[in-house]
Amino acid sequence: MVLREVEEGKEYIVKAIKTDDEELDAFLFSLGCYSGEPITVIKHRRSGCVVSIKDGRYNIDKDLASVIEVE
């Protein structure tokens, strides 16, 4: 399932980043969002969601949340 579909407040593990955009992939990697890392959706919003990755909180848009596959 993708990040847009997950339950708020529950920790998931990033399974894959489904994009061919190397710049986007590098950006997510710099945030600590890569395969095997835990991620938690703090709040879903109309424009995207607020996520917790490692010790940071980030607001990501719905298109970006659609390419992050979790388990």
C-alpha positions as CSV (number, residue, x, y, z in Angstrom):
1,M,0.0,0.0,0.0
2,V,1.1,3.6,-0.5
3,L,1.6,6.2,2.1
4,R,-1.7,8.1,1.2
5,E,-3.7,5.0,2.3
6,V,-2.2,4.3,5.7
7,E,-3.6,4.9,9.2
8,E,-2.5,8.0,11.1
9,G,-0.3,7.4,14.1
10,K,0.8,3.9,13.1
11,E,4.4,3.1,12.2
12,Y,5.1,1.5,8.8
13,I,8.3,0.4,7.1
14,V,9.2,1.9,3.7
15,K,9.1,-0.9,1.2
16,A,10.1,1.0,-2.0
17,I,10.0,4.4,-3.7
18,K,8.1,3.9,-7.0
19,T,9.6,6.7,-9.1
20,D,12.0,7.0,-12.1
21,D,12.9,10.6,-11.0
22,E,16.4,10.4,-9.7
23,E,16.2,13.9,-8.2
24,L,13.1,13.0,-6.2
25,D,14.7,9.7,-5.1
26,A,17.8,11.6,-3.9
27,F,15.6,14.1,-2.0
28,L,13.7,11.4,-0.2
29,F,17.0,9.7,0.7
30,S,18.3,12.9,2.2
31,L,15.3,13.0,4.4
32,G,15.9,9.5,5.6
33,C,13.1,8.0,3.6
34,Y,14.4,4.8,1.9
35,S,13.7,1.1,1.9
36,G,13.7,-0.5,5.4
37,E,13.3,2.8,7.4
38,P,10.3,3.4,9.6
39,I,7.8,6.1,8.7
40,T,4.7,7.4,10.5
41,V,1.9,9.5,9.1
42,I,1.1,12.1,11.8
43,K,-1.8,13.8,9.9
44,H,-3.6,13.4,6.6
45,R,-4.4,16.6,4.8
46,R,-6.2,17.4,1.6
47,S,-3.0,18.5,-0.1
48,G,-0.9,15.6,1.3
49,C,0.2,14.5,4.8
50,V,2.6,15.2,7.6
51,V,5.0,12.4,8.2
52,S,7.6,11.6,10.8
53,I,10.9,10.2,9.5
54,K,13.7,9.6,12.0
55,D,13.7,12.7,14.2
56,G,12.1,15.0,11.7
57,R,8.5,15.9,10.6
58,Y,7.8,16.8,7.0
59,N,4.8,17.9,5.0
60,I,4.7,16.0,1.8
61,D,2.2,16.5,-1.1
62,K,-0.2,13.8,-2.2
63,D,1.7,13.0,-5.4
64,L,4.9,12.3,-3.3
65,A,2.9,10.3,-0.8
66,S,1.6,8.2,-3.7
67,V,5.1,7.0,-4.7
68,I,6.2,5.8,-1.2
69,E,5.2,2.2,-0.8
70,V,5.0,0.9,2.8
71,E,4.3,-2.4,4.6
